[in-house]
Amino acid sequence: MRWRDRSAEDPEAFRRTKGSKALGSAALAVLREVWLWRDATARRRDRPPFKVLHDETLVALAKAAPESIGALAEVKGVPDSLVRSPAAAELVDAARRGAACPEAERPEVRVEVRERLSAAVETRVARIKERRDAIALDLALDPTAIASRGVVEEMAKRWEAGDDPWSVPELRGWQIGLLRPAIT
């Protein structure tokens, strides 16, 4: 399977961190830096990013902006093994860089307004989700691992428009393999 590096496509990939929408611009600057640290560390260790630090911990770091290893140890979700490692100083440096970011260079807070879906698209979304959830239950998976709400909505929109619902870029072959027999 070929992996697509989404961070190369999206210079603000840190915004996909769960909980980031509730942060102000100062905390977003810290989040950006600790997210970049986690991403680089995960690549260096050849591990998934969540194995380095969970998204919830990144958001907690963004809110706390620890300026010392002692303060880092107080942040919920930071493992003791990380606090005792040389990587702790790197993570604190990343948080400091974010906190020191000039106001003009901080990420702006975005207010996202979801578009209202037509009744036909909403009905299609409900059908896809129902079948996706049944598959997930059978496989003991989180339903969003098979298809997120955004992917399901995009599939439904394409379906109702007469376009190919399986051409959503975020859908992987294995996801299509699970969904297509249950939905078509």
C-alpha positions in Angstrom: 0.0 0.0 0.0 1.3 3.4 -0.9 1.1 6.0 1.9 0.2 9.5 1.0 2.0 12.2 3.1 -0.9 14.5 3.9 1.3 16.9 5.8 3.1 17.8 2.6 -0.3 18.7 1.0 -1.6 20.6 4.1 0.7 23.2 5.7 -1.7 23.4 8.6 -2.2 19.7 9.3 -2.0 20.4 13.0 -5.6 21.8 12.7 -6.9 18.2 12.2 -5.9 17.5 15.9 -9.1 16.6 17.8 -9.9 19.5 20.1 -7.9 22.1 18.2 -11.1 24.1 17.1 -11.6 25.2 20.7 -8.2 26.8 21.0 -7.3 30.5 20.7 -4.5 31.7 18.5 -1.8 31.6 21.2 -2.6 28.0 22.0 -2.8 27.2 18.3 0.8 28.5 17.9 1.9 26.1 20.7 -0.2 23.3 19.2 1.5 23.8 15.8 5.0 23.5 17.3 4.3 20.4 19.5 2.4 18.8 16.6 5.5 19.3 14.4 7.7 17.9 17.1 5.4 14.8 17.4 5.4 14.3 13.7 9.2 14.5 13.3 9.6 12.2 16.3 7.2 9.7 14.9 9.0 9.7 11.6 12.4 9.4 13.2 11.2 6.4 15.3 9.1 5.0 12.4 6.0 4.9 14.6 2.5 6.2 14.2 2.1 9.7 15.7 -0.4 8.6 18.3 2.2 6.2 19.7 4.4 9.2 20.5 1.6 11.4 22.0 -2.2 11.3 21.7 -4.1 14.2 20.3 -5.7 15.0 23.7 -2.2 15.4 25.1 -1.2 17.7 22.4 -4.2 19.9 23.1 -3.4 19.8 26.8 0.2 20.9 26.0 -1.1 23.7 23.8 -3.3 25.0 26.7 -0.5 24.6 29.4 2.5 25.7 27.2 5.0 24.2 29.7 8.2 26.1 30.0 10.1 23.5 32.0 10.4 19.8 32.3 8.7 20.0 35.7 5.8 21.8 34.1 5.7 19.2 31.3 5.4 16.5 34.0 2.2 18.1 35.3 0.4 18.0 31.9 -2.2 15.3 31.8 -1.3 12.5 29.3 2.5 13.1 29.2 4.0 9.7 30.0 6.7 9.6 32.8 9.0 7.8 30.4 8.9 10.9 28.1 9.5 13.3 31.0 12.6 11.3 31.9 14.0 11.1 28.4 16.1 13.6 26.5 13.1 14.2 24.2 11.4 16.1 27.1 13.7 19.0 26.5 12.9 19.0 22.8 9.2 19.0 23.6 9.5 21.9 26.1 11.5 23.8 23.5 8.7 23.3 20.9 6.2 24.5 23.4 8.4 27.6 24.2 8.7 28.3 20.4 4.9 28.3 20.1 4.4 30.4 23.2 7.0 33.0 21.9 5.4 33.2 18.5 4.7 36.8 17.6 1.0 37.6 17.4 1.2 38.4 13.7 2.5 34.9 13.0 0.0 32.9 15.1 -2.5 30.8 13.3 -5.9 32.5 13.1 -8.9 31.1 14.8 -11.3 29.8 12.3 -15.0 29.5 12.7 -16.4 26.8 10.5 -20.0 26.8 9.4 -21.2 23.4 8.1 -23.2 23.6 5.0 -26.8 22.5 5.3 -27.3 19.2 3.4 -30.3 18.5 1.3 -32.9 16.0 2.6 -31.8 13.5 -0.1 -28.2 13.7 0.9 -29.1 13.5 4.6 -31.1 10.3 3.9 -28.1 8.9 2.0 -25.8 9.8 4.8 -28.0 8.0 7.3 -28.1 4.8 5.1 -24.3 4.8 4.6 -23.7 5.4 8.3 -26.1 2.6 9.3 -24.3 0.1 7.1 -20.8 1.4 8.1 -21.7 1.1 11.8 -22.9 -2.5 11.3 -19.7 -3.4 9.6 -17.7 -1.7 12.3 -19.6 -3.6 15.0 -18.9 -6.9 13.3 -15.2 -6.1 13.1 -15.0 -4.5 16.5 -13.7 -1.3 15.0 -14.5 2.4 15.6 -16.9 3.3 12.7 -14.8 6.4 11.8 -11.9 4.1 11.0 -13.9 2.8 8.1 -15.2 6.2 7.0 -15.4 9.5 8.9 -18.5 11.7 9.0 -16.9 14.0 6.4 -16.1 11.1 4.1 -19.6 9.7 4.4 -21.1 13.1 3.6 -18.8 13.5 0.6 -19.8 10.0 -0.6 -23.5 10.9 -0.2 -23.2 14.2 -2.0 -21.4 12.5 -5.0 -24.0 9.7 -5.1 -26.9 12.2 -5.2 -25.2 14.3 -7.8 -24.7 11.2 -10.0 -21.0 11.1 -9.5 -18.8 8.2 -8.4 -19.1 8.0 -4.5 -16.0 5.7 -4.4 -13.7 8.4 -5.8 -13.5 10.3 -2.5 -9.7 10.8 -2.1 -9.6 9.9 1.6 -11.1 6.4 0.9 -8.5 3.6 0.9 -9.0 0.4 -1.1 -9.7 -1.7 2.0 -12.4 0.8 3.1 -14.0 0.6 -0.3 -13.8 -3.2 -0.1 -15.7 -3.2 3.1 -18.3 -0.6 2.2 -19.1 -1.3 -1.5 -20.8 -4.7 -1.0 -22.9 -3.4 1.9 -24.0 -0.2 0.3 -24.5 -0.8 -3.5 
